[in-house]
Amino acid sequence: MLNLSSLNVYYGESHILRDVDLSINSGEMVCLIGRNGVGKTTLLKTIMGLLKSRTGEINFKDKVIDKVTTDQRAKLGIGYVPQGRDIIPRLTVKENLILGLEAIPNKVKVKKEVSEEIFELFPVLKTMLNRMGGDLSGGQQQQLSIARALMGKPQLLLLDEPTEGIQPSIILEIESAVKKIIKETGISVLLVEQHLHFVRQADRYYAMQKGGIVASGLTSQLSQRVIQEFLAV
């Protein structure tokens, strides 16, 4: 599904990502862990095309997409839920959701409506369709942000710290929704996360340090050393 090879990314002359190799299979959930400032968000932005790599290759569904624009990557099937959610506060919940349809290729005709599948994942949104996005709680905004990305029918979903600043009960709801999405649609997920319980829901992990991948493996085999070194617990 996704393969990154020897990816190097700079901010000006600052070397941020260093020879990153990473792969995700279809229907797989992979978690990217590491302390703050090691390059996790930079990696997701690079996959999405918001930042350009200086060297290396991004291959998505057997197509090299290094020169593909962000909007075209979305239409190819990459959904992105950024850190901080980025919902539009002065649009209603329904209007925010409908915006997600922009990621569907132009040749595909779609109705400008919210599918019931979205409400099955996030029931609270159905009761708030006419409420302004900015009036929702942090947890509700996060659910809205994920739902908006899913409206575009992605095959790969990038989630950047979806549990940050959210109460535990909502974290469990988001975990459950993500697992259900993977099981029912076969979507792949790349998750940046610090919450250990959510990390353990993934199939595999990659640990980052100083812009490079320094450890990887099955989350079922996460050692206490890796947890202490790479997770803020």
C-alpha positions, -999 to +999 in steps of 0.1 A: +000+000+000+026+026+011+064+023+010+088+050+020+125+046+009+154+066+022+133+097+027+152+129+036+134+161+044+148+195+054+134+228+068+158+252+051+192+236+059+180+218+090+179+181+083+146+168+099+139+134+084+169+111+079+168+081+055+133+070+067+122+036+055+086+026+063+059+004+049+022-002+054+002-031+040-035-030+030-058-033+060-030-027+084-027-003+113+008+010+119+018+033+148+046+058+147+059+066+182+086+089+196+090+119+218+079+153+207+101+170+181+116+139+165+098+143+131+066+124+133+043+152+121+069+161+095+067+126+081+029+127+078+030+161+061+056+147+037+034+117+028+005+141+023+026+164+000+025+194+024+063+192+026+087+181-001+114+155+004+149+163-009+158+127-016+141+093-013+109+080-027+072+077-016+054+049-033+016+046-029-003+017-045+027+010-068+029+046-080+057+070-071+040+102-059+069+124-049+059+150-074+021+146-070+003+176-054-015+174-021-050+176-036-041+148-061-027+126-033-061+130-015-079+120-047-056+090-050-069+078-017-048+093+011-068+109+040-052+132+066-064+142+100-038+167+113-028+174+148-051+201+161-080+188+140-083+219+116-121+217+114-136+250+101-153+266+131-178+289+113-192+261+092-218+237+105-209+200+113-227+190+081-209+216+060-175+204+074-184+168+065-195+177+030-161+193+024-146+159+028-162+149-005-137+171-023-112+143-020-132+120-042-120+119-078-139+143-102-150+115-125-169+099-096-204+113-091-214+115-055-244+130-037-237+159-014-249+141+017-235+124+047-236+086+046-252+066+074-219+048+078-204+080+093-232+082+119-227+045+128-191+053+136-197+086+153-234+088+165-230+121+183-224+139+149-259+131+137-274+151+166-252+181+158-254+185+121-266+221+123-242+231+151-212+252+143-179+232+143-163+257+166-190+251+193-181+214+196-160+200+224-124+189+217-135+153+215-164+160+192-142+181+169-118+152+167-146+128+157-157+154+131-122+157+117-118+119+113-153+117+098-146+144+074-115+126+062-135+094+058-161+111+036-134+111+009-133+073+009-095+071+015-076+038+013-049+051+036-057+073+067-031+094+084-039+102+120-017+127+139-022+123+177-060+119+176-063+115+214-043+146+223-062+166+249-093+144+249-111+128+278-106+090+283-141+080+273-139+097+240-104+082+234-120+047+237-148+057+212-122+069+187-102+037+192-133+016+186-142+036+155-108+033+139-107-005+145-142-008+130-131+012+100-102-011+093-122-043+099-151-033+077-134-014+048-099-028+047-085+008+050-049+012+061-040+035+090-008+053+099-012+066+135+010+090+154+002+084+190+014+087+226-015+070+243-002+035+251-036+017+250-042+031+215-007+022+204-014-014+213-044-015+189-020-012+160-004-042+142+031-028+141+051+001+153+080+023+142+099+043+167+115+076+157+145+094+172+163+125+158+144+122+125+152+085+119+136+051+124+155+035+153+132+005+162+103-014+148+082-045+154+049-060+164+030-039+190+022-072+207+059-074+215+064-039+227+090-041+254+090-019+286+123-004+274+108+008+241+077+021+260+098+041+284+122+054+258+097+064+231+063+071+248+054+099+271+038+076+298 
